[in-house]
Amino acid sequence: MRTLLVGCAIISGALVVLAHSPSVQVIAQEKSPAPLKPSPQAPAKTAPQSSGPIDRQKEARIRELMDVTGAKNLGQQLIEAGMEQFRSSVQDSQPNNPRAKQFVDAFVAGFQKHFDPNSLNERIIPIYDKYLTADDLKGLLDYYRSPLGQRMLKTLPELTRESQAAGFALGQKAAQETMEDLKAEFPEFTGSKEEDKHPAGEPKP
């Protein structure tokens, strides 16, 4: 049951992290034009589409923006945080299982072997190219090089950390209340049968 609760809380925390991504946040603040009304003859616009290979100068600006904002390290940071939460959830759910730590260590090592943060960065660059123009990138770089932008970057880690903690707590509370609501209808998933058989403090066989 605790593993499910932690999983729900991690999702809530991850949403908060994404909401505080520097590039997304600044675009929302600085680039909010009024929506265009399509003409009767013209179909509604769809999402921007990539138009072939990325211009080298534009790609360089994208990489620079990712470097300035720390976005190039976001994948690794989220993986490290996720692995730490995974480690805690598994070990807390099976405190008396001596193989729990061995399993977590093996899983983390295997995951790091199969997941390459650099590959994630290469996949993200075309997405930046898809949604940001060269002028957008220049404006964002100018912003993050400004005193206000530098202050935002210095403050962002604390904003993100505290927001993630708030999201985690809110998600955990909601998950606990939801599990309680579903206990009678889905006892095999909520763990109520096991808890009835083995009250708190009584060791399980």
CORQUI-V720626 format. One record per backbone hydrogen bond with DSSP energy under -1.0 kcal/mol. CO is the residue of the C=O (numbers start at 1). NH is the residue of the N-H. Records with the same first field share a line. If there is no record, write none. Layout:
CO = NH, NH
This chain:
1 = 5
2 = 6
3 = 7
4 = 8
5 = 9
6 = 10
7 = 11
8 = 12
9 = 13
10 = 14
11 = 15
12 = 16
13 = 17
14 = 18
15 = 19
16 = 20
18 = 21
21 = 25
22 = 26
23 = 27
24 = 28
25 = 29
26 = 30
27 = 31
55 = 59
56 = 60
57 = 61
58 = 62
59 = 63
60 = 64
61 = 65
62 = 66
63 = 67
64 = 68
65 = 69
66 = 72
70 = 73
71 = 74
73 = 77
74 = 78
75 = 79
76 = 80
77 = 81
78 = 82
79 = 83
80 = 84
81 = 85
82 = 86
83 = 87
84 = 88
85 = 89
86 = 90
87 = 91
88 = 92
89 = 93
90 = 94
94 = 97
97 = 100
99 = 103
100 = 104
101 = 105
102 = 106
103 = 107
104 = 108
105 = 109
106 = 110
107 = 111
108 = 112
109 = 113
110 = 114
111 = 115
116 = 120
117 = 121
118 = 122
119 = 123
120 = 124
121 = 125
124 = 128
125 = 129
126 = 130
127 = 131
128 = 132
133 = 137
134 = 138
135 = 139
136 = 140
137 = 141
138 = 142
139 = 143
140 = 144
141 = 145
143 = 146
146 = 150
147 = 151
148 = 152
149 = 153
150 = 154
151 = 155
152 = 156
155 = 159
156 = 160
157 = 161
158 = 162
159 = 163
160 = 164
161 = 165
162 = 166
163 = 167
164 = 168
165 = 169
166 = 170
167 = 171
168 = 172
169 = 173
170 = 174
171 = 175
172 = 176
173 = 177
174 = 178
175 = 179
176 = 180
177 = 181
178 = 182
182 = 186
186 = 189, 190
187 = 191
191 = 195
192 = 196
193 = 197
194 = 198
199 = 202
